[in-house]
Amino acid sequence: MRLLLMRHAKTESPKDGHDFERLLTEHGKLEAAEAAKFLNKHQIDKILVSYAKRTMQTSKIIEERVTPAESEIVTELYQGDIDMVINLLCEQEDRNKHILVIGHNPLIYDVALTLANHDSDEYELLRSSMMPTGKIIILDFPEMHNWHELHASKGNILEIFTPKSMISD
């Protein structure tokens, strides 16, 4: 089973405290397209996406280039916590072996740190690199046969993707 965790692409600054309404910038749209190109190399059975406008925009750009079997908007991904995300994943159907979650920082980063195997060089790289916009962390759970086992599992970091446009900023 494989979990792909992504932070939404770059957004405009919040205006008048309306964080939920923030939209992607032109730079963010490029980041999302670059992420989609990367994700196109990977199987995605289901996308779980926060209902904030910026995550929905990010997901739409990805879904135009990568066709998941299913997509679900999850309101709790906007202001949830680590346990909520893990419980959400534990409830997923086992036919969805490769799940992409598009969410927000710091939650998506904290979920990655919680679920990743800590005994690897990749984990240290993840810890030191933080979670800029558009970044994707792929965790592989080779011993897991269903999502219910996630509470007792740690995933190996298979790959970390950061948009080149972010690196050049």
N, C-alpha and C positions, 0 to 999 in steps of 0.2 A: 504494500500500500504506500502511496506517496502523497505528501502534503506540500503544496506550494503556497507560500505566504508572501503577499505583496502589499506594499504600502502604495496608496493612490499616487498618481503623478502630481507634478508641481501645480500649485494653485495660486490664485490671487491672494493678497493679504486680506484678513478679515475686515469688514466694514461695519461699523456700529455694533460690534459684538455679535454679528450674525455668522457664526462659524459654519453652521449647517448649510448655508446658502452658497458658500464659496465655490467658484468654478475653476476649471483648469485654465491655465495660461496657454499661450501658443507654445511655449517651451514645454509645458506639461503634456500637450497633445502629441508633441514629438517624442517625449519620454514614453508615453503610453503606446505609441506606434512601435517604438524600438522594443519595448517589453513584449508586445504582441509578436513581433518577429522572432524574438527569443523563445517565447512560449509555443510558437508553432512547431518547434522541434520536439515538444513534449505532449503526451496524451493528457487530455483534461476531460474527465467524465462529468464534472460538476463545478460550477462557480458559485461560491457563497459571497455575497457583496453587501456592504453596508448601504443603507438607503440615503446617505448624504449625497448631495449633488455631485461632488468631485469624484467619489468612488463609483457612482453610477456612470459618469462620463468615461472614466478610466475603463470600466467594464465594457461599455459599449464599443469603444475603440478596439479592445481586445477581441470581443465577440465578432466584430466585422472581419477579423483575420484568422481567428481560431474558433472552431465550432465545437463547443462543449455539448454533451448530450443533454445537459440540463443547467439551468441557472436559477438561483433563488436569492431574493432580496431579504436580508436579515436585519431587522431594526436594531437588535441588541448589539450588533457589531459597531454601532456608532459610539456608544458610551458604556459598553460592557466591560467585563474583567476577564482575566485569564481563565478562571474556572468556568465561566459561562461559555467561552469559546471552546474549551476542551469538551465540555458537556455537549455542546452543539455538534461537534465532530463525532463524539461517541454515539450520537443518535442517527448518524448518516447510514444509509443503506449500503451494504457491503458491495453491491454491484458498482458503486461509485468508488473505484479503487484509487483514482487520481483526482484530488480535490484542490482547487485553487480558492484561497480566501483573499479577498481584496478589502483591506481595512485601513486603519489609522494608526499613527504613532502616538503614544508609545506602546499601545496594546499589541499590535502585530509583531513588534520587535520583542516584547516581553514573552509572547507566546512562543516565538522561535527559540529564545533563550531557554525557556522552560522545557520544551519538547526535544531540544537537540542533545545529542550525546556530548557530554562535557569533556570526554577523554579524546579529543582530536585537535589537530592543528587548525582545522576549519572552524572549530568552536572559538578558539582564541582570535582568529581572524574576524569572525562575526562580532564578537564582543568589542573588538577595537575599532570596527568600521561603522558601528551604529546602523541606522536605518533611514537613509535619505529617500526622498520621493522616487517612486518608480522601481525601487529595489525589490528583488525576488529572492527568496530563500527556498530551496527545495530540500525537503527532509524525506528520506527513504526509510521505511519500516519493514525490512525484509522478513522479519519473524512474525509480523502481525498478520492475522487472517481476517479480522473484521475490526471495524472502528471501535467496537465496545472495549477492545483491549488497549486503547490509547492511554487510559489512566496509568497503566503499569508499563508503558513503553517509552523508550527514547529513540529518536530517529537519527540516522547518520546524515550529516550535511552532504548532499550529493553535489549541489552546485549553488553558487551565489552569483546573482546577476545584478549589476549596477549599470544603468544606462550610460552610454559614452557621453551623451550630452550633459549628464550630471558630473561626470569626471572632469570634463573640460571647463566647467563653470568656475 
